[in-house]
Amino acid sequence: METPSQRLSRVRRQIEAACLENDRRPETVRLLAVSKRHPPEAIRQLHALGQAAFGENYVDEALEKQHALTDPGVEWHYIGPVQSNKTRDLAEHFQWVQSVDREKILRRLSSQRPAHLPALNICLQVNIDQEPQKSGALPAALPGLAALATELPGLRLRGLMCIPRAWGETDRVRDSFARTRECYTALLRDGHHLDTLSMGMSGDVAPAIAEGSTMVRIGTALFGPRD
Ligand SMILES: *Cc1c(COP(=O)(O)O)cnc(C)c1O
């Protein structure tokens, strides 16, 4: 059995190896530890080892864990589908929401962000393979959503997030990441100041980093399988 410390080292080495292979500096890729369906104790252990950022998919589950964990300095990212009746919880209790895909959610998050907190960091989620059942905006909607996110006072637009189709083939996954990167560079060309391309999960870190990911979201490889 690997210890949490060994798992974290293995994942960091994997990120470093992918960076080296692509002539990138390892510091240019952040690690988001996806802790959904794992207990607060698992988060506490990784946090004590220096892991700062944690990603959650279910609002109520995340709030319970935040309540249980009083450790200062944990950075909470929401990466699950956003329902409009949950935006207040997100605006009040998270530093990042990476899964915004429509105008109504942007407006609610901005107006519900408490004035004493810094602007909420936002990534727009792209449905890059245009899967009907999946959350995320279509690429054509991104320029309008990005313009709105930039204008809203409670938000700070940081970049894009994608979850490719479960292709099962590295070449196809890499192509999805490449197309997401094209969407990102198009927004940069429009003058948006972005620094986050959130792509890559336990099974596809290497192709994501090859296509310019600046944040990989790793659950299983760090915490083991979920129920
Ligand atoms: C669950 C999840 C992950 C982590 O997936 P693993 O394959 O366990 O690494 C990353 N991103 C999102 C949006 C997720 O829902």
The ligand as an SDF file (V2000), in Angstrom:
LIG
                    3D

 15 15  0  0  0  0  0  0  0  0999 V2000
  -13.5200   13.4590  -10.7690 C   0  0  0  0  0  0  0  0  0  0  0  0
  -12.9540   14.5330  -11.5890 C   0  0  0  0  0  0  0  0  0  0  0  0
  -11.5660   14.6240  -11.8030 C   0  0  0  0  0  0  0  0  0  0  0  0
  -10.5690   13.6020  -11.2760 C   0  0  0  0  0  0  0  0  0  0  0  0
  -10.6770   12.4110  -11.9710 O   0  0  0  0  0  0  0  0  0  0  0  0
   -9.6390   11.2070  -11.7310 P   0  0  0  0  0  0  0  0  0  0  0  0
   -9.7710   10.4010  -12.9560 O   0  0  0  0  0  0  0  0  0  0  0  0
  -10.0910   10.4970  -10.5030 O   0  0  0  0  0  0  0  0  0  0  0  0
   -8.2950   11.7900  -11.5720 O   0  0  0  0  0  0  0  0  0  0  0  0
  -11.0960   15.7080  -12.5330 C   0  0  0  0  0  0  0  0  0  0  0  0
  -11.9250   16.6370  -13.0400 N   0  0  0  0  0  0  0  0  0  0  0  0
  -13.2600   16.5800  -12.8580 C   0  0  0  0  0  0  0  0  0  0  0  0
  -14.1070   17.6460  -13.4320 C   0  0  0  0  0  0  0  0  0  0  0  0
  -13.8110   15.5190  -12.1480 C   0  0  0  0  0  0  0  0  0  0  0  0
  -15.1310   15.4680  -11.9930 O   0  0  0  0  0  0  0  0  0  0  0  0
  1  2  1  0
  2  3  1  0
  2 14  2  0
  3  4  1  0
  3 10  2  0
  4  5  1  0
  5  6  1  0
  6  7  2  0
  6  8  1  0
  6  9  1  0
 10 11  1  0
 11 12  2  0
 12 13  1  0
 12 14  1  0
 14 15  1  0
M  END
$$$$
